[in-house]
Amino acid sequence: ILLYRHLIWDDFLSLYTLLDVFDRTDDRIMLSQMIRPSTADFEEQPIPANTTDLMPKFLGLFGKDHVKYNLQTMESFDLKLRNIKESNLRKLKEEPIIICADHAIMGSGTFSDHGESHWHGQAKADFDWPLNAGRGGLFRRYRHFMMENMGVNPRAQIQTKPLYQIVVAAGSSEKIDRAAIDFKAQIDVLNKAFENRAQVSVHNLAKLSAKEQLELASTAAIYITVVGGGSVTGFFLPKGASVFLFYGAKKLDYDVWNNHADIQTHWMPVKTMDAKEDLVSLAELVGGELDYLDDTLLP
């Protein structure tokens, strides 16, 4: 497996889909890390600097009882990704690596959220056809799988008392343009409009553990965030909740969100987000979602 920053959708979703296809989601899993050596035909891509921090933080989503091996040395590895030295490259070419297991599942390209040749919404071709249509049930099982692994109740309901919870993710991204969005105007509008119906809380998700993020999302009614990595926490919202995604030039992960059967998705432009018309629209949309929850959840 190649370990990048978009772990939950690019890597873990593909692996879970493979396990789901072969009915192996309850098995004890041995995750094997293979860093491919550079060749004349393929130059290894640089590993993002924060991958070392992300893997220990989120590996628990895929289970607590993993055996982890480095395929270069067959020794247990500590999740510290590093470049392969030239001497090790020569050794890899001379000595075959053998792993014995009752079952092995490999390959994941077309099982990712954007298929083999598409991106997350950066290119126009990404919107030509849906790649996640009909995956609503799979997304639900995947959500439950990860939450159970972390000891968080996947069947928790939206909190209605004393107030609905509106969670705002601000400052979580390492991208300068996204990190600069503090949602101050939006928070002010929501606090005034729903003072007696909902509690608005603001969080920097980068400072929360994976379990804390899941617990935060598991009973929230509304989740507001900028598109990108910070939006992934919204994947753990309960059935019937809504996510409000503020996008810049690109509607990142458009195909995932628009095919998530259990969550209502709203797209809001960053460019005009503080304009009066947009703030009014946000309040009306949030109000509509809370009205829907009143009708479906309250006696």
C-alpha positions, 0 to 999 in steps of 0.5 A, a space after each residue: 500500500 502507498 501511504 499518502 495524506 488522504 488515508 481514509 478515502 484514497 487508501 483505507 477505503 480501497 482496502 476496506 472495499 477489497 475486504 468487503 468484496 471477499 467478506 473478510 472484514 472480520 478477519 485479523 488483518 496484516 497490513 504490509 507496507 511496501 515502498 517501491 524502489 525507483 526504476 528507470 521507468 518509475 521514479 518514486 514520488 516523495 512521501 509527504 512530510 506529515 505522513 509519519 504523523 498521520 499513520 499512527 494517528 489514524 491507523 486505529 480506524 483499521 483495527 487495533 490488532 494489526 501485525 505490521 511488517 516492512 516488506 524490505 526487511 520482514 521486521 516489525 516497522 514503527 510507521 516511520 517512512 524513510 527513503 530506501 538506501 542504494 545498498 538496500 535497493 541492490 539487496 531487494 533485487 537480489 533476494 526475493 521477499 516471501 510472505 506466507 498467509 492463508 489469504 492475501 488481498 492486493 491491488 486497489 486502484 479502481 476501488 478508491 473514491 476517484 478510480 484509477 485515473 481521476 482526481 478529487 475534483 481538480 480536473 473537469 473530467 472528474 465530473 464526467 461520470 459518477 464513480 461512487 454511485 450505489 456505494 451508499 451501503 458500502 460507505 455506511 458499513 465502512 463508517 461503522 467498521 472504523 468507528 467500532 475499531 475506535 470504540 465509538 458507537 456507530 449507531 449513536 443518534 443525532 443529539 436533540 437535547 438540550 440543543 442540536 449540535 452544529 460543529 464548525 471545523 476551522 483552522 484545521 487545514 495545513 493549506 494556507 488559503 483554507 486555514 485562513 477561513 475562520 467562519 466568524 461571520 457564519 458563526 455569528 449568523 447561526 448563533 443569532 438565528 438558532 440561539 434556542 435550537 442549536 449550539 455552535 462549537 468551533 474546533 481545530 481538528 488537527 489538535 484532536 485525536 482520531 477518536 475525539 473527532 469521531 465522537 464529535 461527529 457521531 451525534 452532530 446535526 450539522 457539520 460545517 467545513 472547508 473542502 479537503 482533508 478536514 471534511 473527512 470527519 463529516 463522513 462520520 456524521 449520523 444518518 440524517 445529518 448535514 454537511 456544509 462544504 465551502 469550496 474555492 476553485 474546486 469542489 473537492 471530493 464532489 463525487 463522494 459527498 454527492 453519493 453519500 446516501 445517509 448525509 445531506 450535502 450542501 455546497 457553498 462558495 468561499 468567494 462570496 461566503 461573507 456576502 449578505 445573500 450567502 449568509 441568509 442562504 446559509 441560515 435558511 438552509 440550516 433552518 430547513 435541515 433542523 426543521 427536517 430533524 424536528 419532523 423525523 426525530 422529535 416526538 
